[in-house]
């Protein structure tokens, strides 16, 4: 179905904000879309798209429930709904923005949609494992949109943050987000495959949400994930193609007592099998489960 036929289903009979909220939520639920990259529920996703089409925030919609949409507003809203339902394009790419750690970021298909098990730990400053007063240099591996680098810089206002990504396209997005938050003086972006382009700096904290989706899981991802950069998701047969080199190289870039924090997601079990020798501390996520480990660098250059 093309956009014009899709819009014709609704344009002549739907008029108010509440009409479009209900119609979008119903259509999205019936289509069995995947919401794991966004608002988690059909109604919330419809509200997000409708609000941005109207230059509002989702929480504003209830106040304007009886307001009638202009024809121009209907066109934009139905275009957004069409992309989400029929093209299975994630809402964040449609609106060009996403939230992370309470901060708004500009994004597009050059980067993953911001979401990470690391978010609450960043907001907490990795307490009790990290003392804010002792953090002067931070490194993020695989920065993508730059959302974690920005969040880290704001959470640790006295620290310098280096952020690397292998993708020049991703770094262009990150650079715009660093400017957006006024952090050009403290967040430094580098194109690098892991540590390859870095000098032998020593960091107090290294953080990474690397690719960790194994081949079997990649083959089963919902269509929404096909819009995200493959390089930021796929990590070989067992999901460890990036995690293992990261673990091998990290001790050379941490000061003694420095902290490495890494998200492993579903590769957690595979990593434990491959590296049972490492004294990984698995952090409990506030919503339950883990998928994030912490390691402390020793004076001997290891963990």
C-alpha positions in Angstrom: 0.0 0.0 0.0 1.4 3.4 -1.0 1.2 6.5 1.2 -1.7 8.1 -0.6 -3.9 5.0 -0.2 -2.9 4.7 3.4 -3.7 8.3 4.2 -7.1 8.0 2.4 -8.1 5.5 5.0 -8.0 8.1 7.7 -7.8 11.7 6.4 -11.5 12.2 5.8 -12.8 10.6 9.0 -10.1 11.5 11.6 -10.0 15.1 12.7 -9.0 15.6 16.3 -5.8 14.8 18.3 -7.7 12.1 20.2 -8.8 10.5 16.8 -5.2 10.2 15.7 -4.0 9.0 19.0 -6.5 6.2 19.0 -6.1 5.3 15.3 -2.3 5.2 15.4 -2.3 3.0 18.6 -4.8 0.6 17.1 -3.0 0.3 13.8 0.4 -0.2 15.4 -1.0 -2.9 17.8 -2.8 -4.7 15.0 0.4 -4.7 12.8 2.4 -6.4 15.6 5.2 -4.0 15.3 8.4 -4.4 17.3 8.8 -1.6 19.9 12.0 -2.6 21.6 14.0 0.3 20.0 11.5 2.9 21.2 8.6 3.6 23.5 7.8 -0.1 24.2 4.0 0.2 23.6 1.8 1.0 20.6 0.0 3.9 22.2 3.3 5.5 23.4 4.8 5.2 20.0 1.8 6.7 18.3 1.8 9.6 20.8 5.5 10.2 20.1 5.0 10.4 16.4 1.8 12.5 16.6 3.4 15.0 19.1 6.4 15.6 17.0 4.3 16.0 13.8 2.4 18.8 15.7 5.6 20.3 17.2 4.5 19.2 20.7 5.7 16.9 23.4 3.8 13.7 24.1 2.7 14.9 27.5 1.0 17.9 25.8 -1.5 15.7 23.8 -4.1 15.2 26.5 -4.5 19.0 26.9 -5.3 19.3 23.1 -7.3 16.1 22.7 -10.3 17.9 21.1 -8.2 20.1 18.9 -8.7 19.5 15.1 -5.7 19.0 13.0 -5.0 21.2 10.0 -4.8 19.4 6.6 -1.0 20.0 6.6 -0.7 18.5 10.1 -2.8 15.4 9.0 -0.4 14.9 6.0 2.7 15.0 8.3 1.1 12.7 10.9 -0.1 10.1 8.4 3.3 10.2 6.7 4.9 9.4 10.1 2.3 6.6 10.8 2.8 5.1 7.3 6.6 5.0 7.8 6.2 3.3 11.2 3.5 0.8 10.2 4.1 0.0 6.6 7.9 0.5 6.2 8.7 -0.6 9.8 10.9 2.4 10.2 11.7 3.0 13.9 10.0 6.1 15.4 13.4 7.6 16.4 14.5 7.7 12.8 11.2 9.2 11.7 11.4 12.1 14.1 15.2 12.3 14.0 15.6 12.4 17.7 15.9 10.2 20.8 16.4 10.5 24.5 19.1 9.0 26.6 19.8 9.7 30.3 17.3 12.5 30.3 18.9 14.2 27.3 17.7 14.8 23.8 19.9 13.7 20.8 19.6 14.1 17.1 19.9 10.7 15.2 19.5 9.0 11.9 20.2 5.7 10.2 24.0 6.3 10.5 23.9 5.3 14.2 22.1 3.0 16.5 19.0 4.3 18.3 20.2 5.3 21.8 19.3 2.6 24.3 21.6 0.8 26.7 21.7 -1.2 29.9 24.4 1.2 30.9 22.1 4.2 31.2 21.2 3.9 34.9 24.8 3.2 35.8 25.9 6.4 34.1 23.2 8.4 35.8 24.5 7.0 39.2 28.1 7.7 38.3 28.9 4.0 38.7 28.7 4.3 42.5 30.1 2.8 44.6 32.8 1.5 42.2 33.8 5.0 40.9 34.6 8.1 43.0 33.7 11.2 40.9 36.6 13.2 42.4 39.1 10.7 41.0 37.8 10.6 37.4 39.9 12.9 35.2 40.0 11.0 31.9 37.2 8.8 30.4 37.1 6.8 27.2 34.1 5.5 25.4 34.6 2.8 22.8 31.9 2.7 20.0 30.3 6.1 20.6 27.8 6.0 17.8 25.5 9.0 18.3 27.7 10.3 21.1 24.9 10.0 23.6 27.0 8.2 26.2 30.0 10.4 25.8 27.8 13.5 26.3 26.0 11.9 29.3 29.4 11.0 30.8 30.8 14.5 30.3 27.8 16.0 32.1 27.8 13.4 34.9 31.6 13.9 35.4 32.0 17.7 34.9 35.7 17.8 35.7 36.7 15.0 33.4 37.9 15.0 29.8 36.1 12.4 27.6 37.6 10.7 24.5 35.1 8.9 22.3 35.9 6.6 19.4 34.0 4.9 16.6 35.1 3.0 13.6 32.4 4.7 11.5 33.1 8.2 10.1 29.4 8.6 9.4 28.6 7.8 13.0 31.1 10.3 14.2 29.5 13.0 12.1 26.3 12.4 14.1 28.2 12.4 17.3 29.9 15.6 16.5 26.6 17.4 16.0 25.3 16.1 19.3 28.5 17.2 21.1 27.9 20.7 19.7 24.2 20.5 20.6 25.2 20.1 24.3 28.0 22.6 24.2 30.7 20.1 25.1 33.3 20.6 22.2 36.0 21.6 24.8 35.7 18.4 26.8 34.4 15.6 24.5 37.0 14.6 21.9 36.0 12.3 19.0 38.3 10.0 17.1 37.9 7.5 14.3 39.4 4.3 15.5 38.9 0.5 15.5 38.9 0.1 19.3 42.2 1.6 20.5 44.1 1.6 17.2 44.2 5.3 16.6 44.7 6.3 20.2 48.0 7.3 21.8 48.9 5.3 24.9 46.7 7.4 27.2 45.7 6.0 30.6 42.1 6.4 31.6 40.3 6.3 34.9 37.2 4.9 33.3 36.6 3.0 30.0 33.0 2.4 28.9 31.7 0.4 26.0 28.4 -0.8 24.5 30.1 -2.8 21.7 28.4 -4.9 19.0 27.4 -8.2 20.6 24.6 -9.8 18.6 25.5 -13.3 17.4 24.8 -14.7 14.0 21.7 -16.6 15.0 20.2 -13.7 16.7 21.0 -11.3 13.8 19.1 -13.6 11.4 16.0 -13.4 13.7 15.9 -9.6 14.3 12.6 -7.9 13.6 12.4 -5.7 10.4 12.9 -2.5 12.5 16.5 -3.5 13.1 17.3 -3.7 9.4 17.3 0.1 9.5 20.1 0.3 12.0 23.8 0.0 10.9 24.8 -3.7 10.7 28.3 -2.9 11.9 27.0 -1.6 15.2 25.1 -4.8 15.9 26.7 -7.9 14.4 29.6 -9.6 16.3 30.2 -12.9 14.7 29.0 -16.5 15.4 29.1 -16.1 19.2 28.7 -12.4 19.7 32.3 -12.0 20.9 34.1 -10.6 17.9 34.5 -7.2 19.5 34.2 -8.1 23.2 37.3 -10.3 23.3 39.7 -7.8 21.7 38.3 -5.1 23.9 39.1 -7.2 27.0 42.5 -8.0 25.7 43.5 -4.4 25.0 41.8 -2.5 27.7 44.3 -3.0 30.5 47.0 -1.2 28.5 44.8 2.0 28.6 43.7 1.9 32.2 45.5 3.4 35.1 46.0 1.0 38.1 42.6 0.9 39.9 40.9 2.2 36.7 37.5 0.7 35.8 36.3 -1.0 32.7 32.5 -1.2 32.3 31.0 -3.1 29.3 27.6 -4.1 28.1 27.4 -7.6 26.9 23.6 -8.1 26.5 22.8 -11.6 25.3 26.5 -12.5 24.8 27.0 -12.7 28.6 26.9 -16.5 28.8 29.2 -16.9 25.8 31.7 -14.5 27.4 31.7 -16.3 30.7 32.4 -19.5 28.9 35.3 -18.0 26.9 36.9 -16.0 29.7 36.1 -17.7 33.1 39.5 -16.5 34.3 38.4 -12.8 34.5 37.1 -11.5 37.9 34.1 -9.8 36.3 31.6 -8.1 38.6 28.1 -8.3 37.1 26.1 -5.3 37.8 22.4 -5.7 38.6 20.2 -3.5 36.4 17.4 -1.7 38.3 14.8 -3.4 36.1 16.4 -6.8 36.8 19.0 -9.0 35.2 22.5 -8.0 34.3 24.3 -7.9 30.9 26.8 -5.4 32.2 30.1 -6.2 33.8 32.8 -4.2 35.6 36.5 -5.0 35.9 39.2 -3.2 37.9 42.7 -2.8 36.5 45.6 -4.0 38.6 49.0 -2.5 39.1 50.4 -5.3 37.1 48.7 -4.3 33.9 45.8 -6.8 33.9 42.5 -7.4 35.7 
